[in-house]
Amino acid sequence: MILSSCSTYFEEILSGITPLQHPVIILKGTPFWILKALIDFMYAGEINIDQNKLPELLDVAELLK
């Protein structure tokens, strides 16, 4: 539910899923730390990463908009 409300990318993927289904979503080429940071942001509304990693994170965030 959080993923769908924060990301149109996830909303489109998950819109046809029933509550009984448990899909696995693989984002090839996306490092774990980026996914964790973005999911933490979706839940907490804040993010804490090194400034030099920000461009890579923003690239993925733009894709998942």
C-alpha positions in Angstrom: 0.0 0.0 0.0 2.8 2.4 0.9 4.7 1.6 -2.3 1.6 2.3 -4.4 0.7 5.6 -2.8 4.3 6.9 -3.1 5.2 5.7 -6.5 3.3 5.6 -9.8 5.7 2.9 -11.0 4.7 0.6 -8.1 1.1 1.7 -8.4 0.9 0.5 -12.0 2.6 -2.8 -11.2 0.6 -3.5 -8.1 -2.8 -2.3 -9.3 -3.8 -5.7 -10.7 -2.6 -7.7 -7.7 -5.1 -9.2 -5.3 -4.4 -9.2 -1.5 -3.8 -13.0 -1.7 -0.9 -12.6 -4.2 2.6 -11.9 -3.1 4.6 -10.6 -6.1 8.3 -10.3 -6.3 9.5 -7.2 -8.0 13.1 -7.2 -9.2 14.7 -3.9 -10.2 17.8 -5.0 -12.1 20.8 -2.9 -11.7 19.5 -1.0 -8.6 21.7 -1.4 -5.6 20.1 -2.5 -2.3 21.2 0.6 -0.5 19.1 2.7 -2.9 16.0 0.6 -2.5 16.4 0.6 1.3 16.9 4.4 1.3 13.8 5.0 -0.9 11.6 2.7 1.1 12.8 4.3 4.4 11.9 7.7 2.9 8.4 6.5 1.9 7.8 5.4 5.5 9.6 8.0 7.5 9.7 11.0 5.2 13.4 11.5 5.6 16.6 10.1 4.2 20.2 10.0 5.4 22.9 9.2 2.8 26.3 10.5 1.8 26.0 13.5 -0.5 28.2 11.9 -3.1 25.6 9.1 -3.5 22.7 11.5 -4.0 22.9 11.6 -7.8 22.6 7.8 -8.1 19.7 7.8 -5.7 17.9 10.6 -7.5 18.2 8.8 -10.8 16.4 5.7 -9.4 13.9 7.9 -7.6 13.0 9.6 -10.9 12.4 6.2 -12.5 10.1 5.1 -9.7 8.3 8.5 -9.5 
